[in-house]
């Protein structure tokens, strides 16, 4: 009887992780081996403030969840101690926070990620982390959109100034 309860609890865990894998915008897998308690606490705090769920899971449980979510390409990085960060909203935030933390703490290793249903490797996670924030991208877009209007206004002003000097 107790065995059936344990199996049921594990199945519920697999179902919950499968749902998170399917619903999250980005899921980043890391190896946290070598981090001390204070470092892990600081990392969890940074991720929590950004609205990212960070948890340590058994690889066998993760493999079952990736199979159910049809993301078995991720299984190749599920070796050793594995922690996983789920972000429902921002696709770049978990990669950025974990990459920045890994730069300061050599013990944290990025393994791979699932970004909007696509499995990517460690190098792609680092490239994703280097992207500007949403606000930065919007300001760049606004700057590009304003340039033609600004240039036109300067040209009209220059013509007006030239006619004023000629009169």
Secondary structure by P-SEA (a helix, b strand, c coil): caaaaaaaaaaaaaaaaaaaaacccbbbbbbcccccaaaaaaaaaaaaaabbbbbbbbaaaaaaaaaaacccccccccccbbbbbbbcccccaaaaaaaaaaaacccccccbbbcccccccaaaaaaaaacccaaaaaaaaaaaaaaaaaaaaaaaaaaaaaaaaac
